[in-house]
Every structure is written in C-alpha cells, then in structure tokens.
C-alpha cells in the first residue's frame, strides 16, 4: 500500500507549489483547513501529515495536537517561518510534531524530511502490530527507530547531511571526521538508512574500547580453540554485517596488526577468522570515524598510509557545536522532549538560552544532552533554569556582536548581545566585577544579578570585599 502524504496550508499558491514539487514522488493529499485535514485522516490512513503553522481557525500546532490524539502512528511535521520558532519548539516538546521545516522550504530538504517520515511511519505501524496500541509509547519508538533524525542545519551541517545522502547512493567507503560528541555515528546511520542496504544490518564497533586481540576476534570472528577462552566458533562483526553496513568508530585507535588485516579485507572483500586460514567472502559497506588527525598519525608512522587512502574515499567533516550555535535551541527542545516527560518537566526559561549559546560546549552535542539530563535531575521547579545546568563561566566563548543570525528573534538577539557585553567587560577587567560594572555603566549589584540570572557563580575577588 502506497504511503499517503497530507499537506495542509490555507494558501492555495503554497499547495500548488507543494504539488508541483512532489506529486511525481509521493502520493499526495491536500487541504486548506485543519478541520478538512482531520476529516481526510478519518477516511484514509495518512502516513505523514505536514501542516503550515499560521492558518485561520485551527493553527498548525493545534491540528497536529488533535492528530496526535486520534492518529498517533501518523508522523507529524510542522512547516512555518523562523519567527514562529518558540511555537515550533513547544510543538516538538509536547510530542505534537516530530520534525519542523522552516519556510521558505527547500525542495531537497523537505523531500528528505518526507522520505524519512514515511520510513518512520512504516516502522511505527509495523511495531504497533506487535503490541497493544493502548500501551504503545510512541515517543520511545520514535527515539528507537528514527535513526536518521539529525537536529540542526547551521554551521555547515546542512552540507554534511547533503553529502552523506549523496554518498549513500553508492557503496563507497566513507570517513567521518569530527570532535568527540559531534554525532559522527548519527551521520553513519543516516548514510546506512538512506542507502539500498537500509533494511539490512548496521553494525557498530568501537575500536578504542577493545584490546588488540579482542578487537581482531570481534571484527573477524574466531574458531573454536583459537585461544584459551574460545570455547566455540564465533562470527565476527564483518560476517554479521554481511550485505549491510559496518561502522568502525575511533578507527585511529586500531593497532598496527589489525590495520594490516583491515586493509586486506577492504581490498579483497574477504575475511579469515582467528585460528582459521579459510577465506570467507563478505559484502559490507564500510564507514569509519575518528576524532584524531589521521594525516598526522600517518606522518608519525602510527597509521598505515595505504589504509588511510582506502578509507578516505569520501570524507565528511562534522562541525562542532560551537560553530552552529543556532542549533542549540532545537537541540535543547529535542532533549527536553526525549528526557523531560520522565521527570515531568519540559520547559526551559527563555532567558537561559543566550548563555547556553555563549558556552563553548567542548563535549559538543553529547555534553549538551548530558547537561539537559543534569538540569532535569537538579530542577526543583517545573521550569528549568540555567543554574540547573551548572556551567562554568570559564567555559564561555566571547562571540563578538554581529548581524543577528537568521531565525533568532529580536528579543533573543538583544539578550544575547547583552550577555556578550557582560563577558567582554569581565574579560577586560580580569574578572573584577566592580570594574566590569563601572565599564558597563551599571551598579555592581545589577551585574551580580545578571550573573546570578544566567546561573553563573564566580569566586569572590578579595579586592571586591571592600
């Protein structure tokens, strides 16, 4: 049965543009009012519902909320302008929408969202057939099955995602580079999910977590009696991943002996289990990742040059979070939606965002998620504050004022620039709050109140005791 996509927009011109872009790619239904959309959903099984936010009568968020109650297995997407960011994030936090697309939308981007929404809808329906719908936790299933959901589109991430989808069409080996916590595994999963191998195994191996002998056995398997604890034959990860994808994380940590074996596997498409000389042919797509500088390792003689060039056919560089600060808001919304319901908390005070956007996040997206979980655990009220994150002022960047980035509201930009001014004054005054307050032209108690508001505490300066 062909998955149906329902697009709702009160502007007939927008509907025509949508049909022109996608009617040859998807089975479409359209509506100009929320009530009409709900009526269509009562008659037909809609896999994906896309709704414009600003519509007379029933808004897009209201429509998605009602659809969530009546048709929980339909994947819901909100489409709106940057100025509606807060409403979009609330819709995601409350589970009304799984994705949002900003207008004016790009055909390729929106098409990708629809495609992965269809895949997600199919998996939700298949899972629901094995469970009582009344006990089905849809959000848990989304977290489990929506492996291609990558939050953010700034700081070069859009180009990385686009290149990943292009690379997915072939079996080319891909090398994913980036700092720890940037989401390299998500990029690898995206490539797998967007490839012809999507319904076949995706096998992850953390090469840094295994000693040399263990790693060799894990990758290539072993025969019974190959070593002391080898009580039975065991398949390796390459065999398990046959016809699918293997993701070799932290490839820069692989010992020299295993590097030589990996090179032979990539060249000959065969493996030999430990303790055996028999060759086993494997059809596996290889994706590798590392936070290390492989070129430097090659130059230092710690990584084989021939293996490096075998891996580095397509290279993807995942940007750190500090280079895409505009993604912090949707990421926080995503993590609140993921972890918040378990604690009964979903909201973050809006005045906390400027400081979160100024923080360097050395652990990147992983650190941000941990920060949200910590804030949820430490919060004493339903609304989280920056103090719950327990960040350190020393971990802040000092971004200089510039033109407001697209998507940030005027109030948010003014708040951000005020925080930048505070950081600048503190830096110039060596952390002395009294001198910084004088430079800013405000009473010291006002500066202290601002720092407290942002949840940062500094050690008292003895010079300020007087």
N, C-alpha and C positions, 0 to 999 in steps of 0.2 A: 504494500500500500504506500503510495507516494505521500511523504510528509507535507502537510499544508502550512503555509506561512501567511499569517494575517497581519496586515499593516493598517494602522488606524491614524488618520490625520484629517482635520477639518478643512484643510486647504486642498482643493481639487488639483491644483497645479503640482503640489508635492506628491500626491498619489500618482499622477500621470508620470512624473519623473521616476518614481519608485518602480512602476510597472515597466517603463521603458528600459530601466537598468537591469531588472531581474526576472521579467516574465519568461525569458527563454531559459533561465537557470533553475527557477523554483516554481512549484505550484502555488499560486498566489490567491489570496482573498483580500479584499479591501473594505474599509468602512470609514465614514466621516464622523461618526458619533460613537461614544462609548457604549450607549445602550444597544446600538446596532451590532457592535462588535460582540457583546455578550450574547446577543441572540444568535449570531453566527456560531459561536462556540457551543451553544446548546444543540445546534443541528449537526455540526461537524467536529471531528477530532482535530483540533489545531495543535500542531507540534510547537510552533514558535509564534508568539504574539509580540509585535512591535507597536508601541504607542507613542505618538507625539505627546509632549507634556502639556503644552498650552492649547487646550481645546475648551470651547464653551460648554457649560453644563457639567459634564464629568471630565475632570482632568485626566491626564495620562497616568499619574500616580494612583488616583482613585480607581481607574479602570483596572490597573494591574493588581491592586489590592483585592478587588472583587474577584478577578480572575484567579488569584491565588487561592481563594477560599473554595471556589466552585470547580476549578480545573487545575489542581496542584501539579499535574505532570506536564503542563504546557510550560515551556521555557519562555520567560518574560524579559523583554528588552525595552528600556525607556530611551526615547530619542528626544533630545532637547538642546537648547543653547547653553553656552558657558555660564550665562547669568543665572541659570537655574541650578547651579552646582549643589547648593545645600539641599534642595529638594531631591535631587538625584541621589545624593548620598544617603539621605533618610530612607528613600525607597529601597536602596540596597541593604541598609542596616536592618530594616524590618522584613526583609525577605520577599518584598513585592517584586523586585527586579533582580535578575542575575547579572545583567550587563547594562551598560549605558553607552550610547553613541552620541557624540556631540555634532550638532548642526553648524554649518552645512556639512553633511556627511560625504565621505569619500567612497566611491563605488567599491573599490577593492577592500577597504577596511570594513565597510558594512557587510559586504558579501562574505568575508571571513567570519564575522560575528554570526551571521545567519547559518553558515555551514556548521560551525562548531555547536551552535544552539540546537540544530537538527540532530547532530550526533549525540549530544547530551540528552535530548528528549527521547531518542530511541533507547538509550541506556536506562533512563528512568522508567520508561514503560516496561522494558524487559525485567527490571528489578522488581517492579510493583507486582508483576505476575507471580512472583515467588513469595510475596509477603502480603499480609493483611493491610489494605490501604489505610485503615484506621490507625495502624501502628507504624506507618511508614514515616520516617523522619527525612523529609525531602532535602533539607539543607545538608544533612550528613551525607546523603547520596551525592549531592552536587559537589561537596568537598572531595568525595572519593573518586567520582567519575569525571569531573570536569578538569582533566589534566592539562588542557590547552588554555586555561584561563590565566592570562598574564595581565596583571593590573598595571596600567601606566602607558603613556605614549609620548613621553618627553625625553630630552637628553640623548637622542639618538636611538632610543629603544624601538621606536616605530620601524626604523631601517633594519635593525637587527631582526625583528619579527618578520618583516617582509622578506629579507634574505633567507631566513630559516625556512619559510614556506616555499620559496623557490628551490632551495636545496633539497627539500623533502620530496620533490618530484623524481629525483634520481636516487641511486644507491651510493652516491659519492660520500667518502669519508669526511666527517666534519670535526673541526677542532674548535671548541668553545672556550674562550678566554675571559677572565674576569676575576675581580676580587672575591674573597670568601663572602658568601651570603648574598650575592647579587642575583641568584636564580638561574645558574647555569643548567641545573637539572631540569628546570621548567622549560628552558629552551630546547633541551634534548627531547623531552617528552612531546613538545609541540611538533618537532620535526617528525617524530615517530607517528603521532596521531594524524598528521597531515599527509603521510606517505601511504603508498599502496600496502605497506606492511602493518597498517594501523590495527587490524584485528588479530595480529599475531603477537608473540611475546615481546615485552620491553623489559630487559634485564639490566639492573644496575649493579655495578661493582665499585666499592670504594677502595681503590688501590692503596690508599695511605693507611687503611685500617688493618691490613693483613701483612704478616711477615712473609719473607720471600718464598719459603717452602709452602706455606699455606696458600698464598696468592696463586702460585703455579697450579696447585691442586684445584683451587676454586675455579680458576679460569678454564682449565683444560681437562679436569677430572682425573681420576686415578683408578688403577686396577686393584683388585683385592691382593693384599700382601705387598703393595708397592712400598710401604713403610710401616713402621711398628703399629700405628693405630688404624691402618687401612684394613678394617675387618671385612669390608665388602666393596664391590665395584661402585663407583660414583661418577655420574655425569658431571662435566664442568659447565660453567655458565655459558660458554660458547655453544655447546650442544643444546642446552635448554633454550637458548635464543634462536635456534635454527629457524630460518625464514623470517625472523623478526629483527629486532634491533638490540645491540648491546651497548650500554653506556659505561665507559671507563672513566670514572671520576678520579680526579687527582692523578692523572697519568704521569705527571712529573715526578711522582714518588716511586715509580716502578723500578725495581733493581735491574742491574745490567743484564743478568742472565734471562730474566723474564722479558726484557726488552727485545733480546735476540729472538726469542720464541714468538713474541707478538709480531715481529717483522715477518717471520716466515709464514705465520697464519694469514697476515694481510696479503702477502704475495701469492701464496699457493692455495688459499681458501681451504686448508686442511689443518687438523689438529692431531696431536698424539697425546693420549692420556699418560699421566705419570706412571711409569712401570710397564709401558707398552710401546712397541715400535710400529703398531698398526696405524695407518693414517685414516682419519675419519673426515669426510668432506662436510663442510658447514657452509650454509648460505646465510650470512649475517651482515647486517649493516652496522658499521662501527661509528660511534660518536664518542669523542674523548673530550675531557675538560680539565683545566688546571688553573690555579691562581698564580702559578710560578711563571717566570720568564724562560720559556723553553729555549729561545735563541741563546740566552746567556748560559743555560745548562749545557747546550751543545758546544758552545765556545769553551766552556770549562771542562769538557770531556765527561760530563755526568749524564748526558743523554745522547743516544745514537742519532747522528745526523740523518742517516737513511730512514730511520723510523719516524723522525720528525717530519720529513717531507712526505712520507706515506700518510701521515695523519693530517698534515696541514694542506689538504686539497681545497676545502672551503673553510675559511676562518671567520668566526663570529666573535666580536668583542662586546661583552655585556657591560654597559656603563654602570658605574657605582651610583648609589642613591643620591649622593651629594651633587651629582651632575643632572639630576632630574627631580628637583625638589617639588615641582608641581604635582608629582605623583604621590606625594606623602599623604595628601588628604584622601584620595580614593583608596590608597593602601590602608590607612587607618580605618576607614569605613569598612573595608573588606574584612580586616582582622576583628573589628568590633562585631561584625555580623557573624564571623566564624566562631569567636570565643565568648562574645558578650552574653548570648542567651543562656549559657550555662551558669552565669553569675547573676543574671537578672539585670545586667547593665548594658546599655547600648550607646550612650551619648558621650561625647567629649566636649567640654567647654570650648566655645569657638575662639576665645582669646588665648587658647593654648597653642593654636596652630603656628603663629609666627615663630615662636621659639622652637617648635619641632622642626620647622623648615630651616631654621638657622643652625641646628645641630648637625655635626658632621656625619653622624651615623657610620662610624668606622666598621661596624659589623654589617652594614647595609640593610637589606630588606629583612634578613633573618633577625638582626638586632631590633629592628622596628617591631616585628611581630612579638619578640620576647618582651619588648617594652610595653606593648599593649597588654599582653598577658599579665605582666607585673602590675601595671596600673589597675587592671581589673581586680587583681588579688588584694591590692592595698587600698582600694577605694572604700570610703565609708559612706558615701552618698551615691545616689543613682547616677549622677553626672560625674564623669571623671574630670580631674583637673591635672594640670601639668605637674603639680607636686607629686602625684601618684607615679609619675614616670621615673622620678629620682635621677634626673640627668644632672650632669656636672657642667658648670659654666665653662670650664676649660675645654670642653668638647665642642664648643660652638665655633662655627666659621664666622667670618666677618664679611659677608657679602656687601659690596658697595651698592648704594642706590642706583637704580637704572630705570628703564621704562618698565611699566608693570607687565608681567608675563600674561599672555592670553589665558583667560579663564579665571583669573583672580579678581575678586570684587574690589571696588574702590576701598571699602572699609577694611578689608583684609590687607590690601596693599599699604594703606596708611598705618595700620597696626604693625605690619612687617617693617616698614621704614622707621617707625618709632623705636622698635627693638634694635634695628641696625644702628641707629644713632646712639642708643644706650651702650651697646657693645663697643662702638667706636670710642666713645668718651672714656669708658672704663679702661680700654687698652691704652689710650694716650696718657691716661693718668696712672698707669701702673696698677690698676685695680683699686685705687683710693676712691672710695665712694663720695667723700666730701668734695674732693677736687672735681670729680666727674659731674656731680650735681651742679657745681658752680659753672662748669663749662657748658652744661646743658641749660643753664638759666632756670633751674628749678630748686626748690628746697630739698635738702638731703632726705627728708622723710618721704618725699614724693618718689625719689629714686628708689629708696628701700622698698616702698610699697609696690613699685613696678617689678622689682626683682622678686619680691615675695609672690606677686600675682603670677609671674611666669614660673614660679616654683623652684627658683634657684637660690641657693644659700652659699655665701662666701665666708671664709674665715675672717673674723674681725681683724682689722688693721690696728695695731697698737697706737698708731698716730691718730686714729679716729676716735679714740676713747675719750679724748679731752673735749 
